[in-house]
Amino acid sequence: MSIHILKCLQCGTYTIKDKCPKCSSIPVQPIPAKYSPEDQYGKYRRETKKQQMVEKGWL
């Protein structure tokens, strides 16, 4: 049994068990992407975030 919190990709449930209690699939660790100063997609991510803020009326 794992001591980390795991997330089921099928139903989105968080658990610490080896199998999801809802759908019995195998959960994985929800690890964020590594930070890199040479981020290849940073420009696109910032443009998308700005566009979403404009659509919501925050900018």
Secondary structure, DSSP 8 states (H G I E B T S, - for coil): --SS-EE-TTT--EESSSS-TTT----B--------TT-SSHHHHHHHHHHHHHHHT--
